[in-house]
Amino acid sequence: MAVKILKFGATWCNACNQADKYLDRTSGDRELEVQKIDVDASEELAVKYNIRSIPTFVAVKPNGDIVGTIVGFDSKKLEEFFENVKRK
C-alpha cells in the first residue's frame, strides 16, 4: 500500500479552502490518497501529529511512519512534495 497524505485544515482557514479546491480539481492527476482532517473536529489527531499551523500536509506510510511534512499552500511546492513522497 502506498503513502497516504493527511491534510490538516479548518473550514475558517482561507488557505485551507484554497488547498481543498486545488486538491479536488487535481484529484484525478495523482496516485496518492489525500485524507482531509478538520483540526477543530479532530483535535486529538492534530495533537498526535503536532500540527501548529494550517494547512499542513503529512505523508504517512501504512505502518504509521511519517515520511514528509509541508506547511502552507503553494501548488507547485505541494506537487513537488507529492512527487517526492510517492517514491518513499
DSSP file with accessible surface (Angstrom, degrees, kcal/mol):
  #  RESIDUE AA STRUCTURE BP1 BP2  ACC     N-H-->O    O-->H-N    N-H-->O    O-->H-N    TCO  KAPPA ALPHA  PHI   PSI    X-CA   Y-CA   Z-CA
    1    1 A M              0   0  204      0, 0.0     3,-0.1     0, 0.0     2,-0.0   0.000 360.0 360.0 360.0 147.9    0.0    0.0    0.0
    2    2 A A        -     0   0   62      1,-0.2     2,-0.1    29,-0.1    84,-0.1  -0.232 360.0 -78.3 -85.7 171.1    1.2    3.5   -0.8
    3    3 A V        -     0   0    9     85,-0.2    30,-0.6    82,-0.2     2,-0.4  -0.387  45.1-144.5 -64.3 140.9    1.9    6.5    1.3
    4    4 A K  E     -aB  33  60A  73     56,-2.9    56,-3.1    28,-0.1     2,-0.5  -0.893   5.5-136.7-110.1 145.6   -1.3    8.4    2.4
    5    5 A I  E     -aB  34  59A   0     28,-3.0    30,-3.3    -2,-0.4     2,-0.6  -0.883   9.5-158.6-103.0 126.3   -1.4   12.2    2.7
    6    6 A L  E     -aB  35  58A  10     52,-3.2    52,-2.7    -2,-0.5     2,-0.7  -0.929   7.9-161.4-100.8 120.0   -3.2   13.7    5.8
    7    7 A K  E     -aB  36  57A   4     28,-3.1    30,-3.4    -2,-0.6     2,-0.5  -0.910   4.6-160.3-106.4 111.3   -4.2   17.3    5.1
    8    8 A F  E     +aB  37  56A   0     48,-3.3    48,-1.8    -2,-0.7     2,-0.2  -0.818  32.9 123.9 -93.4 129.3   -4.9   19.2    8.3
    9    9 A G  E     -a   38   0A   1     28,-2.5    30,-3.2    -2,-0.5    31,-0.4  -0.848  44.7-121.3-159.3-166.3   -7.1   22.3    7.9
   10   10 A A    >   -     0   0    6     -2,-0.2     3,-1.3    28,-0.2     7,-0.2  -0.986  24.9-118.5-152.8 153.6  -10.2   24.1    9.1
   11   11 A T  T 3  S+     0   0  102     -2,-0.3     6,-0.1     1,-0.3    -1,-0.1   0.799 114.2  53.3 -65.6 -26.7  -13.3   25.5    7.4
   12   12 A W  T 3  S+     0   0  167      4,-0.0     2,-0.6    -3,-0.0    -1,-0.3   0.492  86.8  99.0 -87.1  -2.8  -12.5   29.0    8.5
   13   13 A a    <>  -     0   0   13     -3,-1.3     4,-2.2     1,-0.2    -3,-0.2  -0.760  57.7-160.6 -93.4 115.6   -9.0   29.0    7.0
   14   14 A N  H  > S+     0   0  112     -2,-0.6     4,-2.4     1,-0.2     5,-0.2   0.920  93.1  49.1 -62.0 -45.7   -8.8   30.7    3.6
   15   15 A A  H  > S+     0   0   34      1,-0.2     4,-2.4     2,-0.2    -1,-0.2   0.878 110.5  52.5 -63.6 -34.6   -5.5   28.9    2.6
   16   16 A a  H  > S+     0   0    0      2,-0.2     4,-2.6     1,-0.2    -1,-0.2   0.913 109.0  49.1 -65.4 -42.4   -7.0   25.6    3.6
   17   17 A N  H  X S+     0   0   56     -4,-2.2     4,-2.2     2,-0.2    -2,-0.2   0.890 110.8  50.0 -65.7 -38.8  -10.1   26.2    1.5
   18   18 A Q  H  X S+     0   0   96     -4,-2.4     4,-2.3     2,-0.2    -2,-0.2   0.916 111.2  49.7 -63.7 -42.4   -7.8   27.2   -1.5
   19   19 A A  H  X S+     0   0    0     -4,-2.4     4,-3.0     2,-0.2    -2,-0.2   0.917 109.3  51.9 -62.6 -42.4   -5.9   23.9   -0.9
   20   20 A D  H  X S+     0   0   35     -4,-2.6     4,-2.7     2,-0.2     5,-0.2   0.922 109.6  48.8 -61.1 -44.9   -9.1   21.9   -0.8
   21   21 A K  H  X S+     0   0  141     -4,-2.2     4,-2.3     2,-0.2    -1,-0.2   0.919 113.2  47.8 -61.2 -42.8  -10.3   23.4   -4.1
   22   22 A Y  H  X S+     0   0   30     -4,-2.3     4,-2.0     2,-0.2    -2,-0.2   0.935 112.4  48.7 -63.4 -45.9   -6.9   22.7   -5.7
   23   23 A L  H  X S+     0   0    5     -4,-3.0     4,-0.6     1,-0.2    -2,-0.2   0.905 112.5  48.3 -62.1 -41.6   -6.9   19.1   -4.4
   24   24 A D  H >< S+     0   0   97     -4,-2.7     3,-0.6     1,-0.2     4,-0.3   0.912 112.5  49.0 -64.6 -41.1  -10.5   18.5   -5.6
   25   25 A R  H 3< S+     0   0  176     -4,-2.3     3,-0.2     1,-0.2    -1,-0.2   0.822 121.1  34.3 -68.0 -32.4   -9.6   19.9   -9.1
   26   26 A T  H >< S+     0   0   17     -4,-2.0     3,-2.0    -5,-0.2     4,-0.4   0.291  81.3 112.6-108.9  10.5   -6.4   17.8   -9.4
   27   27 A S  G X< S+     0   0   73     -3,-0.6     3,-1.0    -4,-0.6    -1,-0.2   0.823  76.2  54.1 -58.3 -34.3   -7.5   14.6   -7.7
   28   28 A G  G 3  S+     0   0   72     -4,-0.3    -1,-0.3     1,-0.2    -2,-0.1   0.643 100.3  63.5 -74.3 -12.6   -7.5   12.5  -10.8
   29   29 A D  G <  S+     0   0  134     -3,-2.0     2,-0.3     2,-0.0    -1,-0.2   0.513  95.3  66.5 -90.0  -6.5   -3.9   13.5  -11.6
   30   30 A R    <   -     0   0   27     -3,-1.0    53,-0.0    -4,-0.4    52,-0.0  -0.858  62.8-148.4-122.6 155.8   -2.3   11.9   -8.6
   31   31 A E  S    S+     0   0  161     -2,-0.3     2,-0.4     2,-0.1   -29,-0.1   0.251  72.1  96.0 -99.1   8.8   -1.7    8.4   -7.3
   32   32 A L  S    S-     0   0   15     -5,-0.1     2,-0.4   -28,-0.0   -28,-0.1  -0.822  71.8-128.3-105.3 142.1   -1.9    9.4   -3.7
   33   33 A E  E     -a    4   0A 110    -30,-0.6   -28,-3.0    -2,-0.4     2,-0.5  -0.720  22.9-159.4 -83.4 131.3   -4.9    9.3   -1.3
   34   34 A V  E     -a    5   0A  36     -2,-0.4     2,-0.6   -30,-0.2   -28,-0.2  -0.969   2.8-163.5-115.1 121.8   -5.5   12.6    0.5
   35   35 A Q  E     -a    6   0A  74    -30,-3.3   -28,-3.1    -2,-0.5     2,-0.5  -0.924  12.7-144.3-105.4 120.0   -7.5   12.5    3.7
   36   36 A K  E     -a    7   0A  85     -2,-0.6     2,-0.5   -30,-0.2   -28,-0.2  -0.717  17.3-170.0 -87.2 128.9   -8.8   15.9    4.7
   37   37 A I  E     -a    8   0A   9    -30,-3.4   -28,-2.5    -2,-0.5     2,-0.6  -0.980  16.9-143.0-124.9 123.1   -8.9   16.4    8.5
   38   38 A D  E  >  -a    9   0A  48     -2,-0.5     4,-2.0   -30,-0.2     3,-0.3  -0.754   9.0-151.8 -84.1 119.1  -10.6   19.3   10.2
   39   39 A V  T  4 S+     0   0   20    -30,-3.2     7,-0.2    -2,-0.6    -1,-0.1   0.785  94.7  55.2 -65.4 -26.6   -8.4   20.3   13.2
   40   40 A D  T  4 S+     0   0   84    -31,-0.4     3,-0.4     1,-0.2    -1,-0.2   0.868 115.1  37.8 -73.0 -34.6  -11.4   21.6   15.1
   41   41 A A  T  4 S+     0   0   82     -3,-0.3    -2,-0.2     1,-0.2    -1,-0.2   0.699 125.7  38.2 -87.8 -20.5  -13.3   18.3   14.8
   42   42 A S     X  +     0   0   42     -4,-2.0     4,-2.0     1,-0.1     3,-0.4  -0.448  64.3 152.4-129.9  58.6  -10.2   16.1   15.2
   43   43 A E  H  > S+     0   0  136     -3,-0.4     4,-2.4     1,-0.2     5,-0.2   0.856  72.0  58.9 -58.7 -37.1   -8.2   17.8   17.9
   44   44 A E  H  > S+     0   0  174      1,-0.2     4,-2.6     2,-0.2    -1,-0.2   0.908 107.1  46.2 -62.2 -41.4   -6.6   14.5   19.1
   45   45 A L  H  > S+     0   0   57     -3,-0.4     4,-2.3     2,-0.2    -1,-0.2   0.903 110.5  53.4 -67.0 -39.9   -5.2   13.8   15.6
   46   46 A A  H  <>S+     0   0   12     -4,-2.0     5,-2.8     1,-0.2    -2,-0.2   0.911 112.3  44.7 -61.1 -40.2   -3.9   17.4   15.3
   47   47 A V  H ><5S+     0   0  115     -4,-2.4     3,-1.6     3,-0.2    -2,-0.2   0.933 110.0  55.2 -68.0 -44.1   -2.1   16.9   18.6
   48   48 A K  H 3<5S+     0   0  147     -4,-2.6    -2,-0.2     1,-0.3    -1,-0.2   0.889 114.5  39.5 -56.5 -40.4   -0.8   13.5   17.7
   49   49 A Y  T 3<5S-     0   0   39     -4,-2.3    -1,-0.3    -5,-0.1    -2,-0.2   0.291 111.3-121.6 -96.1  10.3    0.8   14.9   14.5
   50   50 A N  T < 5 -     0   0   97     -3,-1.6     2,-0.5     1,-0.2    -3,-0.2   0.888  39.1-173.4  55.4  47.4    2.0   18.1   16.3
   51   51 A I      < +     0   0   24     -5,-2.8    -1,-0.2     1,-0.2     3,-0.1  -0.610  19.4 160.9 -77.5 121.1    0.1   20.4   13.9
   52   52 A R        +     0   0  201     -2,-0.5     2,-0.3     1,-0.3    -1,-0.2   0.612  64.5  26.2-112.6 -25.0    1.0   24.0   14.7
   53   53 A S  S    S-     0   0   69     19,-0.0    -1,-0.3   -45,-0.0   -45,-0.1  -0.971  85.3 -97.7-137.6 154.8   -0.1   25.8   11.5
   54   54 A I  S    S+     0   0   41     -2,-0.3   -45,-0.2     1,-0.1   -39,-0.1  -0.953  92.7  37.6-130.9 149.5   -2.7   25.0    8.8
   55   55 A P  S    S+     0   0    1      0, 0.0    17,-3.5     0, 0.0     2,-0.4   0.555  75.8 165.7 -74.3 147.3   -2.9   23.9    6.2
   56   56 A T  E     -BC   8  71A   5    -48,-1.8   -48,-3.3    15,-0.2     2,-0.5  -0.999  21.8-155.7-128.9 134.2   -0.3   21.1    7.0
   57   57 A F  E     -BC   7  70A   0     13,-3.1    13,-2.3    -2,-0.4     2,-0.5  -0.947   9.8-170.4-111.4 127.0    0.2   18.1    4.8
   58   58 A V  E     -BC   6  69A   3    -52,-2.7   -52,-3.2    -2,-0.5     2,-0.5  -0.979  12.8-147.9-121.5 124.6    1.7   15.0    6.4
   59   59 A A  E     -BC   5  68A   0      9,-3.1     8,-2.6    -2,-0.5     9,-0.9  -0.830  22.5-174.1 -93.0 125.0    2.8   11.9    4.4
   60   60 A V  E     -BC   4  66A  14    -56,-3.1   -56,-2.9    -2,-0.5     6,-0.2  -0.976  18.4-138.4-126.8 131.7    2.3    8.7    6.3
   61   61 A K    >   -     0   0   76      4,-3.1     3,-2.5    -2,-0.4   -58,-0.1  -0.415  37.4-102.5 -76.3 162.2    3.3    5.1    5.5
   62   62 A P  T 3  S+     0   0   83      0, 0.0    -1,-0.1     0, 0.0   -60,-0.1   0.811 123.6  57.9 -57.0 -27.8    0.8    2.3    6.2
   63   63 A N  T 3  S-     0   0  110      2,-0.1    -2,-0.0     1,-0.1    -3,-0.0   0.470 123.7-104.3 -82.2  -0.3    2.9    1.4    9.3
   64   64 A G  S <  S+     0   0   39     -3,-2.5     2,-0.2     1,-0.3    -1,-0.1   0.317  72.7 143.0  98.1  -8.5    2.4    4.9   10.7
   65   65 A D        -     0   0   90     -5,-0.1    -4,-3.1     1,-0.1     2,-0.5  -0.465  49.7-130.3 -67.6 134.6    5.9    6.3    9.9
   66   66 A I  E     +C   60   0A  89     -6,-0.2    -6,-0.2    -2,-0.2     3,-0.1  -0.744  27.4 177.0 -85.2 125.9    5.9    9.9    8.8
   67   67 A V  E     -     0   0A  29     -8,-2.6     2,-0.3    -2,-0.5    -7,-0.2   0.430  62.0  -5.7-111.2  -0.9    7.9   10.4    5.6
   68   68 A G  E     -C   59   0A  19     -9,-0.9    -9,-3.1     2,-0.0    -1,-0.3  -0.885  50.8-160.8 175.8 153.9    7.3   14.1    5.0
   69   69 A T  E     -C   58   0A  78     -2,-0.3     2,-0.4   -11,-0.2   -11,-0.2  -0.993   5.3-175.6-144.6 141.8    5.6   17.2    6.0
   70   70 A I  E     -C   57   0A  35    -13,-2.3   -13,-3.1    -2,-0.3     2,-0.4  -0.996  12.1-152.4-138.8 137.1    4.8   20.5    4.3
   71   71 A V  E     +C   56   0A  89     -2,-0.4   -15,-0.2   -15,-0.2   -17,-0.1  -0.905  57.5  16.2-111.8 136.9    3.2   23.5    5.9
   72   72 A G  S    S-     0   0   28    -17,-3.5     2,-0.5    -2,-0.4   -15,-0.1  -0.247  85.2 -79.7  95.5 173.4    1.2   26.1    3.9
   73   73 A F        +     0   0   54    -19,-0.1     2,-0.3    -2,-0.1     3,-0.1  -0.954  53.7 143.7-124.2 114.5   -0.3   26.0    0.4
   74   74 A D     >  -     0   0   72     -2,-0.5     4,-2.9     1,-0.1     5,-0.2  -0.918  39.2-146.1-141.2 115.2    1.7   26.6   -2.7
   75   75 A S  H  > S+     0   0   48     -2,-0.3     4,-2.4     1,-0.2     5,-0.2   0.873  97.1  47.9 -57.8 -39.5    0.5   24.5   -5.6
   76   76 A K  H  > S+     0   0  160      2,-0.2     4,-2.1     1,-0.2    -1,-0.2   0.941 114.8  44.7 -67.5 -45.4    4.0   24.0   -7.1
   77   77 A K  H  > S+     0   0  123      1,-0.2     4,-2.4     2,-0.2    -2,-0.2   0.886 112.5  53.3 -65.3 -35.5    5.6   23.1   -3.8
   78   78 A L  H  X S+     0   0    2     -4,-2.9     4,-2.7     2,-0.2    -2,-0.2   0.929 108.4  48.5 -66.8 -42.3    2.7   20.8   -3.0
   79   79 A E  H  X S+     0   0   52     -4,-2.4     4,-2.4    -5,-0.2    -1,-0.2   0.902 111.3  50.7 -65.3 -37.8    3.1   18.9   -6.3
   80   80 A E  H  X S+     0   0  123     -4,-2.1     4,-2.4     2,-0.2    -1,-0.2   0.917 110.2  50.6 -62.6 -42.3    6.8   18.5   -5.7
   81   81 A F  H  X S+     0   0   21     -4,-2.4     4,-2.5     2,-0.2     5,-0.2   0.939 109.9  49.7 -60.1 -47.2    6.0   17.2   -2.2
   82   82 A F  H  X S+     0   0    1     -4,-2.7     4,-1.7     1,-0.2    -2,-0.2   0.914 111.1  49.4 -58.8 -45.0    3.6   14.7   -3.7
   83   83 A E  H  X S+     0   0   82     -4,-2.4     4,-0.7     1,-0.2    -1,-0.2   0.907 112.0  48.6 -62.6 -41.1    6.1   13.5   -6.2
   84   84 A N  H >< S+     0   0   80     -4,-2.4     3,-0.7     1,-0.2    -2,-0.2   0.911 112.1  46.8 -67.1 -42.5    8.8   13.1   -3.6
   85   85 A V  H >< S+     0   0    3     -4,-2.5     3,-1.5     1,-0.2   -82,-0.2   0.776  99.4  68.3 -75.4 -22.6    6.6   11.1   -1.2
   86   86 A K  H 3< S+     0   0   58     -4,-1.7    -1,-0.2     1,-0.3    -2,-0.2   0.825  98.2  54.2 -61.7 -28.3    5.4    8.8   -3.9
   87   87 A R  T <<        0   0  179     -3,-0.7    -1,-0.3    -4,-0.7    -2,-0.2   0.481 360.0 360.0 -83.7  -4.6    8.9    7.4   -4.1
   88   88 A K    <         0   0  129     -3,-1.5   -85,-0.2    -4,-0.1   -21,-0.0  -0.456 360.0 360.0 -89.3 360.0    9.1    6.6   -0.4
